[in-house]
Amino acid sequence: LFFSPPSQYKFRDLTIEELKNVSKTYPNFTFSMNTYTFKDGSQKDLLNFSGTVPVKYGNSYNIPICLWILDSHPFAPPICFLKPTANMGIAVGKHVDARGRIYLPYLQNWSHPKSTLIGLIKEMIAKFEEELPLYSLSSSDAARQSELLSYIAKITEGETDLKSRSKTGGRNEGCFNKITVVGAGDLGIACVLAVAAKDVADKVVLLDLSEDFSASADSKVVVLTVNSLGNAQTYLDVIQSNVDLFRGIIPAVSHYSQNAVLLVASHPVEVMTFVSWKLSSFPKSRVIGVGANLDSERFHLLKAEVLAKDAWVVGEQGEDKVPSWTSCNVVANQTRAMDAHNSREKVANRAMEVLKGKGQRSWSVGLSVADLADSIVKDKRKVHSVSTLAKGCCNINSEVFLSLPCVLGTSGVIEMVRLEEDPLVQEKLQSSASSIHDLQQQLKL
């Protein structure tokens, strides 16, 4: 017996017809009525269906999803979520947020009768085949997370001295290094633990949005991990929600730590780094995003036995990232140059395939943030691929932030390392810059 929506659905016949098509194409889906809670706290009983969709990403995967059908369907798009099992983790990306909410161009451009549930699911599958939205948690990962969660609970409840500890033993009080992490979600906690484990700072402060930002005063680095988890309908709405949050955060932390380096890990990192720069009025050198630092480190490991270590993942996070070499890797001899080019292309292609399968897990990103903070606080002059103002690089004329190899020190970006003049890399960077600039133009700062 096919599930029939209740009378509250204004266009009941059209909705039933659509659901029948879904059931015929994806017989594993189950239908029910449940209560959905909206961003403003209001609730409504809505029809929803859940099941798995087949995705090919090297191997074949069944990705669990849940779609909530609004009572104005089919004239309004459904609200879509991943529905991971206990042994699955969410890989946050362009089309999926930390809560598993799915954002697609198809949803943003929804228009009846052109847009259908079947068409939506087909686009969902296509996007998931470009960037797998889930990853498996091993039993050891699950045990480790359980252990960490217990420790995290103590931190957030103030039962440890991590939030305000001082380990100045033997250090000059005038060189006191303090790092503030804004955002007490999974990523913020991961950053605090990683910074503490790496012994980067004398004092680490973890701030939730409800707390007084004066606690961040005189920080050397302020890490921003805040992400809006509201029920926005479009990808642009999600970013605008993050911008709205940053309007209350950036001026405050900039006031209390006027000489700090702002290190942005919020999503999407390129746009939110630009927003932080604009709202803080800091020089461009002191506002950077985590960018492709994590991917670059993974890239280095994958190719270490074949090539020198002056290769980077650059551009924007997600499927549009691109591997590139710095100009110091150009081989003088033309024959050797061609051999090196062919060799590195094979490595790059293989590496990028592997990187596509790596989710941006909070713990990995936390370690990457600690690595960047370490280079800044300790003035290591180490090269990282970070989001920096790209205007003037690769014929980019707009104010956008992209991941580029940069030397980092106490003042943030000390210098940008010049990339080799590869037309394909430059074309990819220019394309990313153009799409990011178009997106930024639609935001209300």
N, C-alpha and C positions, 0 to 999 in steps of 0.2 A: 504494500500500500504506500503510495507516494505521499510524502509530507506536504501538507497544504498550509500556507501562511494564514494567520488570523485576519479578521475583517479590518483591523487597523491599517493594513496595507492598502494604500489609496488606489494602486494599479495592480490589483491582485491577480488578474488574469495574465497580464504581461509577466509578472514575477513568477507565476507558476510555470509558464512556458519556458522561461529561462532556466529555472531550476530543473525541469525535466531534461533539457539539453545537457546540463552539467551532469546529472545523474546518469544519462545515457553514455556520455563520453568518459566519465570518471566514476564507475560504479562503486568504488571504495568509499566515496564521501557519505557521511552521515549528517542528517539534518535535525535541528532541535530549536527550541525557543529558550533563550537565557537572558539574564539581565546584563546590560552593558552600561558601564559607568563612563560618562563623558568627562572632558577636561575640567569643566566647571563644577563637577561633583553630581550633576543631575544623572538620573538613571532612566533606562527605558528597556522594556522587554523587546528583544529583536530576534529575528530569525538568523541563525548562523549555520554554516556547514563546515565540516572539517574532514580532512583526509590527507592523502599524500599525492604529490605530483612527481612524475619521473624526470630526472635530470641526469644528463650524461656529462661527466666532468672527468675524463679519463676512464673511470669506472662508472657504473650506473648507480644512482642514488634515488631514494624515495624521500622527498623533502616534505615534512608535515606542515600544513598550513591551516589557518582558520579564517573564514571570511564572514563578516557581520553585514547583513543586508538591511539597509535603512528602510523605513516605512514609505519613503518617497521613491524607492526603486521602481523602474530603471532610470529615473531622471537624476538620480544622485549616485555616485560611485560607492561601492562597499568599503568597509574599513577592514584592512587586511593585516594579518599577523602571521609570523612563523609560530609553530607550536612544538618547540623542541622537547624531546624526552629528557629524562634525568641525566643521561650520559652524553648529551649534546651541548655544545657551547655555541653562542651566537657570534658570528664574525661580522662586526659592525662595518658597514661600507656605504657606498652611495645610495643604495636602495633599501638598506635595513638599519634601524637604529638599535641602541643597546637593549631596548625592551622587546625587540623582535617586530616592531611595526614596519610594514613594507610600504615603500614609496616608489611609484613608477610613473613615467611620463603618461602611460595609458590612463592612470587614475586622474592625473592633473588635467588631461585633455578629454575627460569623459563627456560624451555627448550621445544621448539616445536619438535615433536607433543605431547609429554607427557603432557605439561601444556596447559590448556584450560581456557577460561573465566568462564565456569560453575564450573570447579574444583576450581578456585580461589574464586568464590563466596561461594562455600561450605565451604572452609577453613575459609573464613571471618566470616561466620555464627558461625562456631565451636569456633573460638577465641573470638567472641563477647559473646558467651554463657558462656565462662569462666570469662570474664571481660567486663561487659557492658560498651560501649564506650561513652554513653550519659546519661545525667540525666535531669530531668524536673526542670525548673525554675518556682517557684510559682510567683503569681502576686506581692507579697510583696518583693520577691527576685529581681524581675525586677525593681520595684520602688526603692529599696535600691541601686541597681547597677546604676540606672540613677542618683540618688543623689550623689553617690560616684564619678561617672565619671565626674560630674561637678567640684567636689573638686579636683579630680586628674588632670584635665586640668589646674587648677590654679597652682598646684604644679609644673607640668612639664613646665609651662610657666614662673615660677619664681614669681608668683603673691602673694605667701604667703612666710612667713619666715621659713617654715618647713625645707627646705633644709639646712639652716644654723643657725637655731635658737639656742640660748643658754639659758638654764634655770638653771643657776648655783646658784640661790638665796640661800645663806647660805651654799653652798657646798664648800669644799676645792678645790681651783683651781688646786692643785697638783694631785687631783684624778679625773680630768676631764674625763668623759666617752663619747667617740665618737664612733658611729657606722656608717659604710659605707655600702650601698647596691649597688651592681653593677648589672645593668640591669634595664632599665626603662619600661619594659613590664608590663603586668597585675600582675605577681607575684611580681616583684620588687616593684611596687606601693603598693600592698597589704602588703608587709613586712614593708615598710616605715610607712604606716598608723597604722599598728598593734604595731610597736615599739614605735611610738609617743603616741598612745593611752594608752599603758601600762606604759609609763613614764620610759622606760628602760635607756635611755641615756640623756646626757646633749646636745648632738648635733647629728643630723642625716643628713647624706649626701647621696643623690641619684645621681648616675653616669650612664650616657649612655655611650656606647662604643666609641662615638665620642669625649668624653670629656677628659680633662687632669686628669690623675690619681693622680697627686700631691694633689688634693683636699681630697684624702683619708688619708693623712699623719697622723700618730699617732692614728689611730683607735684602739680601744680595740677589736672590732669584725668587720670582713669584710664578708658580706653575698653575696654569688654568686648566681644569679638567671638567668644568661644568658643561652639561648637555641637557637641553630641555627634553623631557619625556612626555610632553603633552600630546593630545590627540589631534594634531594638525592634519589637515586633509592633503596637503601637498608638500613636496620637498622644500619649496620656497618658504612655506609657512613654518616648517621646522627650523630653517636657518633664521628666519625673522624672530622666532621665539628665543633662539640663542642670542641674537643681537639684543633683544629686549633685556635678557638677563645680564649681558655684558654692560649695558648702559648703567646698571646699578653697581657693578663690580669694579670695572676698570678705573673710573675716576677716583674711587675710594682707595684702591691699592696703590694707584699712582701718587695720590696725595701723601700716604703714609710711608711709601718707599720710593722717593723721587729719583734715586740713583739705581734702582733695581733693573734687572733684565727680566722682561716678561717672556715666559716660555709657554706657548699655547699648545695644548693637547686636545682641545675641544674640536668637535666635528661640525662642518668640514674644515680641516685645519688651515687650508689656504685662505679661505674667506674670513674665518674667525681671527686669524693673525692680522689680516688687513683691518678688520674692525677694531682690534685691540690697539693697533698703531694709530688709527684715527681718533679713537676715544681717549687715548693716553697723552697724545701730543709728544710722546717720547721720540728721540731720533730713531731712524729706521734700524740702526745697528743694535738697539736694545729691545727690539720686539721681534722675536723669532718663533717659528712653529716647529713642532717635532718632525714634520715633513716625512721624508723617506729615510731617516736615520736608521730605523730598525731594518727596513728592507735592504739598505746599503750594507749593513753589517752581515746580514744573511747572504747577500750577494758575494761579499768578500770571502766568506767561508766556502761557498760553493765553487769559487774559481781560484782559490788561493794556490792550488798546485799547478795551475796552468799559466796564470798571468800575474803581472805585478799588481800591487794593491791600490793603484790609482784609478779605479773604476767606480762609478757611482750609479745609484738609482736616482733619477731626477724627475722634475715635473710636478704632478699632483698625485696625491694618494689615490689608491684604487686602481682600476683597470687601465687608466691612462698614463701610469708611470712608465718610464723608459730608461734603459741602461745607457750609460755614456762614459766616455773616457776623458780624462783631463789632458790638456795639450802636451804635458810633459811625457806622455806615453807614445807620442808620435815617433815612429822608427825612421831613421834617416835613410837607410837603404830601401829602394823602392820594392825590390823583390821580397825582402824581409817584411816590409810594411804590408804587402798583400797577404803573405802567409799569416802574419799576426792578426790581420783584419778577419780572415776566414776563420782562424782559430777562435778568436774572441767572440765572433758572431755565433758560433756553435755553442760556446759556453753561455753567452748571454741569453740565447733562446731557451736553453735548458734551464738556466737559473730563473728566468722570468716565469717559466711554467711552474717551477717549484714554488716560487714566491706567490703565485696566484692562489695556491692551495693553502697558504699560511694565513690563518685568521689574525686580526689585530687583537690578540688576547690582552686583557688588562695587565696581566703579570709581565708579558713581554714588553708592552709599551711602557710600563712602570720602570723596568730595567733600562730601557732606552732613554727615558727622561732622566734617570739617575746618571747615566753616562754623559748626557749633555750638560747637566748641572755640574758634574764633576769637572768637565773641561772649562766651564765658565768660572766657577768659584775658585778653582786652583790655577787659573790662568795657564792652562796646558798648551794653548796654541795648537790644538789638534783639529784636523779637518773632519767635518761632519756634513752630511747632506741634510740641510734644514731649510724650512720655508723662510725665505727672505725676499725683500723687495726686488723684483726681477726687472723693473723698468731700466732700459738701457742695455740689457743683456739680450743677445740673440735677436736684435731688432724689435724688441718688445717696447712699445711706447706707452702702455697703460700702467696704472698703479695696481699691480697684482703681485701676490706673493706666490712663489713656486719653490720647490726644493732644488737647491743648487749647492755644490760643495763649497763650504765656507770654513775659514779658520776662526775658531772660537776662543775667547779669553774673557777677562773680567768685565770688559765693556761690551760683551756680546759678539757681534760679527766684526772681526778685525779686518778681514779682506775676503773677497770672493775668489775662488780658484777658477781660472779660465778653462772652459770646456773646449775640447777639440772642435774644429769646424766641420761637423758632420751635418749635411743638409737635412737628413731624415730626423735627427735629434732636434735640430732647430725648428723644423716644421712642426714637430709634435709639441714642443714647448710653446710655440706661437699659437697653435690651435688651443692648447689648454688655457693660455693667457686670455685668449679671445672669449672662450666660454665662461671662464671665471669672471671676467670683467662684465660680461652681459648679465650674469647672475647678480653681481654686486650692484649694478645700476638699478636693480629692482628692489633693493633693500631700503628700509627707512632707518637711517642712522640718527 
